[in-house]
Amino acid sequence: MNILHVLFKTSIGKKVAMAVTGFILFGFVIGHLSGNLQIFAHPDKINGYAHLLESLGPALWVIRLFLIVTVVVHIWVAVQLTFENRAARPDGYQKQITLRATLASRYMRWSGFVVLAFIVYHILHFTVRVTHGPGAYPMTVLADGTVVRDVHSMMVLGFQNPLLATCYLISVGLLSWHLRHGLVSMFQSIGLRTRPWSRFLERVSVIFCVLYFLGNALIVVAAMTGQIRIQNPLVAGYACRDACDVCGAINTEAIVENVDVAKDNQS
């Protein structure tokens, strides 16, 4: 109980809570991007990866709920600290601070709200799968015959929509911007941002956030320009040959048969 009081009732505790939750979310976005970059490999790679996560069952939702709670705590503490800082500073001092503040720190709150809206939509789109029609969430078969969700096609279909792709790029750009300031603030909150390596830390955070944005943007642009193509014949609308490279030695009839069998078993 005393630990919770220190974390959420004192200014230092709230800063530590911000740093800890920020670190957890930072690790998540890195892992999320690493998984998404598998889209450049054979579709079985990212589809198998997504199936592995789904096979965790209730444990996956425990992880998701933990991340949601982490986001809520991060936002709540950020709002609390913002109000405390405003109340503690005179108007003149506040103006001086605002003038010296970086653009990222001044708009940290707004970028955070936009990113939050993006996260909600992203979950509805790819996790809950309710934002688009059934055709946007196809099934496919791995090389070993396992019927799985075709995440590869889902991503390509999503990013082929210019409006969705543009919103995604803007949101990821704001998230990268948010991370750039958040990383520096995280080290400052726990007392690790010392003068000797402050400039180095800022440069590293900028480089990291640029690379993070480029990694996500590469996926979107590749899907929009056709560099990544849908390879599921049921989605692409073409018939493929037996043992062709596109389907990974599984022809259209096999995919249809296995998907139908899976649906029958579930019903």
PALUM-942895 format. One line per field, with one value per residue: x, y, z of N, C-alpha, C in turn. Coordinates in steps of 0.05 Angstrom, whole numbers, plus 5000, padded with zeros to 4 digits. Example, Ala and Ser with C-alpha at 12.3 -4.5 7.8 and 13.67 -1.06 7.14 Angstrom:
! PALUM-942895
n_u	5264/5257
n_v	4886/4955
n_w	5156/5142
ca_u	5246/5273
ca_v	4910/4979
ca_w	5156/5143
c_u	5264/5258
c_v	4934/5001
c_w	5156/5157
***
This chain:
! PALUM-942895
n_u	5017/5040/5077/5045/5023/5068/5081/5036/5019/5058/5102/5152/5144/5104/5132/5169/5133/5114/5162/5171/5124/5128/5175/5159/5120/5152/5185/5146/5129/5175/5180/5132/5140/5183/5158/5121/5154/5165/5132/5158/5182/5167/5096/5080/5113/5099/5045/5048/5074/5035/4995/5020/5020/4964/4953/4967/4923/4882/4925/4947/4909/4913/4963/4951/4912/4944/4979/4941/4925/4974/4979/4936/4950/4997/4978/4943/4978/5010/4974/4963/5014/5020/4981/4999/5049/5033/5005/5045/5080/5093/5060/5095/5142/5125/5117/5170/5191/5160/5178/5229/5222/5223/5194/5171/5161/5124/5079/5068/5024/4981/5000/5001/4946/4927/4957/4935/4882/4894/4916/4870/4838/4872/4872/4818/4817/4858/4859/4809/4779/4734/4727/4725/4695/4680/4712/4760/4788/4816/4826/4880/4926/4980/5045/5049/4998/4965/4909/4903/4896/4901/4944/4982/4957/4915/4943/4965/4918/4895/4932/4931/4891/4887/4871/4871/4924/4951/4933/4954/5010/5015/5000/5039/5083/5073/5075/5128/5152/5132/5157/5210/5216/5197/5234/5280/5259/5246/5295/5312/5274/5286/5335/5380/5397/5448/5492/5541/5529/5482/5473/5489/5450/5404/5415/5418/5366/5338/5358/5341/5284/5275/5291/5253/5206/5216/5219/5165/5140/5162/5136/5083/5088/5110/5067/5029/5051/5056/5100/5098/5057/4992/4989/4954/4912/4856/4844/4871/4848/4863/4878/4921/4976/4988/5033/5059/5103/5079/5038/5064/5070/5019/4957/4900/4852/4865/4871/4819/4790/4814/4804/4748/4738/4758/4723/4676/4688/4690/4639
n_v	4976/5025/5030/5038/5087/5120/5117/5138/5183/5219/5267/5250/5195/5190/5206/5165/5123/5140/5133/5078/5054/5077/5053/5000/5003/5022/4978/4944/4969/4962/4907/4897/4922/4891/4842/4856/4868/4820/4814/4822/4775/4706/4695/4655/4663/4710/4698/4649/4667/4701/4663/4633/4669/4675/4623/4623/4633/4647/4670/4707/4747/4763/4787/4828/4857/4874/4909/4947/4967/4989/5030/5062/5077/5104/5148/5171/5186/5221/5263/5279/5298/5340/5377/5386/5410/5457/5483/5492/5529/5598/5646/5677/5648/5602/5617/5626/5575/5549/5574/5555/5502/5442/5430/5380/5368/5408/5394/5345/5323/5327/5297/5249/5238/5232/5188/5151/5147/5125/5075/5051/5046/5014/4966/4952/4943/4904/4867/4858/4858/4886/4931/4928/4893/4821/4802/4827/4799/4747/4674/4626/4573/4543/4517/4468/4451/4474/4512/4581/4651/4698/4741/4768/4782/4812/4857/4879/4889/4928/4971/4984/5018/5085/5127/5102/5086/5135/5159/5122/5130/5183/5177/5141/5173/5213/5182/5166/5216/5227/5186/5202/5247/5223/5182/5209/5238/5195/5174/5219/5223/5181/5196/5186/5217/5251/5309/5299/5259/5275/5301/5261/5222/5247/5249/5195/5180/5208/5185/5132/5139/5159/5115/5078/5101/5099/5044/5027/5059/5038/4989/5005/5037/4999/4964/4997/5011/4963/4932/4894/4841/4811/4743/4702/4663/4662/4712/4746/4735/4703/4643/4590/4548/4477/4462/4512/4569/4613/4597/4565/4509/4493/4487/4524/4494/4463/4500/4522/4476/4461/4508/4508/4460/4474/4514/4484/4452/4489/4505
n_w	5000/5016/4976/4930/4945/4945/4891/4863/4889/4900/4870/4851/4851/4812/4767/4764/4754/4704/4675/4679/4657/4607/4589/4585/4545/4504/4495/4475/4426/4396/4392/4366/4316/4297/4290/4250/4207/4185/4142/4095/4083/4063/4059/4096/4139/4170/4177/4204/4250/4271/4281/4320/4362/4370/4386/4439/4467/4524/4551/4516/4516/4569/4567/4530/4560/4602/4575/4558/4608/4623/4586/4601/4653/4642/4612/4650/4692/4664/4653/4706/4723/4688/4704/4756/4747/4721/4762/4798/4777/4767/4724/4691/4694/4672/4619/4603/4607/4568/4522/4520/4515/4476/4411/4409/4464/4477/4448/4467/4495/4458/4414/4440/4450/4397/4381/4417/4398/4349/4365/4387/4341/4310/4340/4335/4280/4266/4308/4336/4291/4264/4234/4179/4123/4118/4076/4083/4120/4110/4107/4105/4085/4116/4096/4121/4124/4162/4179/4180/4200/4149/4156/4128/4078/4101/4120/4073/4043/4077/4076/4023/4017/4006/4042/4093/4095/4094/4142/4177/4169/4187/4240/4259/4251/4289/4335/4334/4341/4392/4420/4415/4449/4495/4508/4524/4567/4600/4618/4645/4685/4719/4737/4705/4664/4654/4652/4622/4583/4561/4511/4476/4488/4469/4414/4401/4413/4374/4326/4334/4334/4283/4252/4271/4251/4196/4188/4197/4159/4112/4106/4096/4050/4014/4009/3986/3937/3911/3919/3958/3951/3950/3961/3968/3932/3936/3953/3919/3871/3828/3792/3811/3793/3805/3858/3855/3862/3886/3920/3955/3944/3951/3922/3895/3903/3946/3987/3990/4005/4055/4085/4085/4113/4162/4178/4182/4224/4265/4270
ca_u	5000/5058/5090/5025/5021/5092/5081/5014/5011/5080/5111/5174/5132/5090/5153/5179/5112/5115/5185/5168/5104/5139/5195/5144/5108/5174/5192/5124/5129/5198/5172/5110/5152/5199/5139/5109/5174/5165/5116/5176/5189/5145/5072/5079/5129/5083/5021/5055/5079/5009/4981/5033/5009/4936/4953/4971/4896/4877/4950/4950/4891/4925/4984/4937/4900/4966/4988/4920/4927/4998/4973/4918/4966/5016/4963/4933/5000/5019/4955/4967/5038/5016/4966/5016/5069/5020/4998/5069/5096/5081/5055/5119/5161/5113/5122/5198/5194/5148/5195/5253/5215/5224/5168/5159/5150/5101/5056/5068/4997/4964/5009/4993/4918/4925/4968/4916/4861/4905/4918/4843/4830/4889/4862/4792/4822/4873/4856/4780/4771/4707/4725/4721/4678/4692/4732/4786/4800/4815/4841/4897/4937/5009/5057/5044/4969/4951/4892/4909/4888/4920/4952/4997/4937/4901/4959/4967/4892/4891/4950/4925/4871/4903/4864/4880/4953/4959/4928/4974/5036/5014/4999/5065/5101/5068/5085/5158/5157/5126/5179/5235/5217/5192/5258/5297/5245/5246/5321/5313/5257/5300/5361/5402/5404/5468/5502/5562/5519/5455/5472/5491/5425/5385/5421/5410/5336/5329/5365/5323/5257/5275/5291/5227/5186/5222/5212/5137/5133/5170/5115/5060/5095/5113/5041/5015/5064/5055/5125/5088/5033/4976/4996/4932/4896/4828/4841/4881/4829/4875/4882/4949/4983/4996/5061/5071/5118/5063/5022/5081/5064/4991/4941/4875/4833/4873/4865/4790/4782/4822/4790/4720/4738/4763/4698/4657/4696/4685/4610
ca_v	5000/5047/5032/5051/5115/5134/5117/5153/5206/5238/5276/5233/5169/5192/5207/5138/5108/5148/5121/5049/5048/5085/5033/4976/5009/5025/4950/4933/4979/4950/4879/4898/4928/4868/4822/4866/4868/4794/4815/4822/4747/4691/4699/4636/4673/4728/4683/4630/4683/4710/4640/4626/4687/4667/4597/4628/4633/4667/4683/4730/4768/4774/4806/4852/4873/4886/4931/4967/4980/5004/5054/5078/5088/5123/5173/5183/5198/5244/5285/5288/5313/5365/5396/5394/5429/5483/5495/5498/5549/5624/5651/5686/5626/5583/5627/5621/5546/5542/5584/5539/5475/5433/5427/5354/5369/5426/5381/5317/5314/5324/5274/5226/5233/5222/5161/5135/5142/5106/5049/5040/5038/4992/4942/4945/4935/4879/4848/4851/4854/4895/4956/4923/4869/4794/4798/4839/4782/4720/4652/4613/4548/4542/4495/4443/4445/4488/4535/4605/4677/4709/4768/4780/4794/4833/4881/4890/4900/4952/4992/4992/5040/5109/5142/5088/5086/5162/5162/5105/5143/5206/5167/5130/5196/5226/5163/5168/5242/5223/5169/5217/5262/5205/5167/5228/5243/5170/5173/5242/5218/5163/5207/5176/5237/5269/5328/5289/5244/5285/5306/5234/5209/5260/5241/5167/5178/5218/5164/5109/5145/5161/5087/5066/5111/5089/5015/5025/5071/5020/4969/5018/5045/4975/4953/5016/5011/4937/4917/4871/4833/4789/4717/4683/4663/4667/4740/4760/4731/4689/4614/4584/4520/4458/4464/4537/4583/4633/4585/4548/4481/4487/4499/4537/4476/4454/4522/4523/4452/4463/4529/4499/4440/4488/4528/4464/4442/4509/4509
ca_w	5000/5017/4949/4913/4954/4935/4861/4851/4905/4901/4844/4843/4845/4786/4746/4761/4741/4676/4663/4678/4637/4581/4581/4577/4519/4486/4488/4459/4398/4382/4386/4346/4290/4290/4280/4225/4185/4172/4118/4072/4079/4052/4076/4118/4161/4187/4184/4225/4274/4282/4291/4345/4383/4375/4400/4467/4479/4545/4559/4498/4526/4593/4558/4518/4582/4616/4558/4560/4635/4623/4571/4617/4675/4630/4605/4674/4706/4648/4658/4733/4724/4673/4721/4778/4737/4716/4787/4814/4764/4761/4695/4677/4692/4653/4592/4597/4602/4542/4500/4518/4510/4448/4398/4417/4491/4478/4437/4476/4502/4434/4399/4456/4445/4370/4382/4431/4379/4329/4378/4389/4314/4302/4353/4322/4253/4263/4330/4339/4263/4260/4219/4151/4118/4120/4056/4092/4140/4098/4118/4086/4095/4116/4081/4135/4123/4184/4171/4197/4190/4129/4165/4105/4061/4116/4121/4046/4037/4092/4067/3996/4020/4009/4066/4116/4094/4101/4171/4191/4168/4204/4268/4266/4253/4315/4355/4333/4353/4420/4431/4416/4474/4518/4515/4539/4593/4616/4631/4663/4708/4738/4744/4688/4643/4665/4632/4603/4561/4553/4482/4464/4492/4451/4387/4399/4412/4347/4307/4338/4326/4254/4242/4277/4232/4169/4187/4194/4133/4091/4103/4084/4022/3998/4003/3969/3911/3900/3924/3973/3938/3961/3949/3972/3908/3942/3957/3896/3849/3806/3796/3809/3785/3826/3867/3846/3883/3899/3942/3972/3938/3957/3902/3903/3912/3973/4005/3993/4019/4083/4099/4089/4134/4188/4185/4190/4251/4285/4272
c_u	5017/5071/5071/5022/5044/5090/5060/5006/5034/5090/5133/5163/5118/5110/5165/5159/5111/5138/5182/5147/5113/5159/5181/5132/5129/5183/5171/5126/5153/5191/5151/5121/5168/5181/5128/5128/5176/5147/5133/5186/5165/5121/5070/5093/5112/5057/5025/5061/5054/4993/4994/5023/4981/4934/4958/4944/4892/4902/4955/4933/4900/4947/4972/4925/4922/4976/4967/4921/4952/4994/4956/4933/4985/5002/4953/4955/5010/5000/4959/4992/5036/5002/4983/5037/5057/5014/5022/5085/5081/5078/5079/5139/5151/5119/5151/5203/5183/5165/5220/5247/5217/5196/5155/5147/5126/5076/5054/5040/4980/4973/5001/4964/4913/4934/4948/4892/4869/4907/4891/4834/4846/4880/4836/4797/4835/4869/4827/4768/4741/4704/4720/4704/4694/4715/4760/4801/4800/4830/4859/4908/4967/5019/5052/5015/4953/4935/4896/4897/4910/4927/4967/4978/4921/4917/4961/4940/4887/4907/4947/4904/4887/4897/4875/4911/4964/4956/4948/5001/5037/5015/5026/5086/5098/5078/5115/5166/5153/5148/5205/5237/5214/5217/5276/5285/5246/5273/5323/5297/5270/5328/5385/5410/5423/5480/5523/5550/5491/5453/5473/5464/5404/5390/5413/5380/5325/5334/5346/5295/5254/5274/5265/5206/5191/5215/5182/5128/5140/5149/5091/5065/5098/5086/5026/5026/5065/5081/5119/5061/5018/4982/4976/4914/4866/4823/4849/4863/4841/4877/4911/4953/4989/5026/5074/5085/5100/5049/5039/5073/5036/4973/4915/4855/4839/4866/4835/4780/4789/4808/4761/4718/4741/4737/4677/4662/4689/4655/4596
c_v	5025/5052/5046/5080/5131/5138/5137/5178/5227/5244/5257/5205/5169/5192/5179/5120/5114/5134/5091/5041/5055/5064/5007/4980/5012/4997/4938/4942/4968/4922/4878/4904/4904/4846/4830/4865/4841/4793/4815/4794/4733/4694/4679/4646/4689/4714/4663/4644/4692/4687/4631/4643/4680/4641/4600/4629/4655/4682/4708/4753/4780/4794/4831/4869/4887/4911/4954/4982/4997/5031/5073/5092/5109/5150/5187/5198/5223/5268/5297/5306/5340/5386/5405/5414/5457/5498/5505/5521/5575/5628/5659/5664/5605/5591/5622/5592/5538/5551/5566/5510/5467/5430/5401/5355/5386/5412/5351/5307/5309/5300/5248/5218/5222/5193/5142/5127/5122/5078/5035/5030/5014/4965/4933/4934/4907/4858/4839/4846/4861/4920/4952/4898/4843/4790/4809/4822/4753/4699/4641/4587/4550/4518/4468/4435/4458/4511/4558/4630/4687/4738/4783/4795/4816/4859/4895/4903/4927/4975/5000/5013/5066/5125/5129/5089/5113/5167/5146/5118/5167/5197/5156/5152/5209/5208/5165/5194/5240/5207/5184/5233/5244/5190/5184/5233/5219/5169/5196/5236/5199/5171/5198/5195/5257/5287/5317/5274/5252/5289/5279/5220/5221/5251/5212/5164/5188/5197/5141/5115/5148/5133/5073/5075/5100/5059/5011/5036/5053/4999/4981/5025/5021/4963/4971/5015/4984/4921/4892/4865/4811/4763/4695/4684/4669/4697/4755/4757/4718/4659/4607/4554/4503/4463/4490/4551/4602/4621/4567/4519/4473/4501/4510/4518/4466/4475/4523/4500/4454/4485/4521/4478/4453/4502/4508/4454/4463/4513/4485
c_w	5000/4990/4930/4920/4943/4905/4850/4867/4907/4873/4833/4836/4818/4763/4742/4747/4711/4662/4659/4657/4609/4571/4571/4549/4497/4476/4470/4430/4382/4374/4365/4318/4280/4278/4253/4202/4172/4147/4093/4065/4066/4070/4099/4142/4180/4195/4205/4251/4288/4294/4317/4367/4390/4391/4430/4482/4500/4553/4542/4507/4553/4587/4547/4540/4598/4601/4559/4586/4635/4608/4587/4640/4665/4624/4631/4689/4691/4652/4686/4735/4709/4690/4745/4770/4732/4742/4803/4802/4761/4731/4680/4673/4672/4624/4584/4591/4575/4519/4497/4511/4481/4437/4406/4445/4493/4468/4445/4482/4477/4417/4413/4451/4417/4368/4396/4413/4357/4340/4379/4362/4305/4314/4340/4294/4252/4285/4333/4312/4258/4243/4189/4147/4120/4100/4063/4112/4131/4114/4097/4099/4094/4101/4095/4137/4145/4173/4190/4185/4171/4136/4143/4087/4075/4116/4094/4038/4051/4082/4038/3995/4025/4035/4091/4118/4103/4131/4187/4192/4186/4234/4277/4268/4280/4338/4357/4347/4384/4434/4434/4442/4498/4527/4532/4566/4611/4631/4651/4688/4729/4744/4728/4665/4655/4644/4613/4579/4552/4523/4466/4465/4473/4422/4382/4397/4385/4326/4309/4328/4296/4242/4247/4257/4204/4167/4183/4167/4110/4085/4088/4055/4004/3991/3983/3940/3898/3903/3941/3961/3953/3946/3955/3948/3912/3945/3931/3871/3825/3813/3793/3802/3809/3832/3856/3869/3899/3924/3960/3969/3946/3937/3912/3915/3941/3994/4011/4010/4049/4098/4105/4112/4161/4197/4194/4218/4273/4290/4284
***
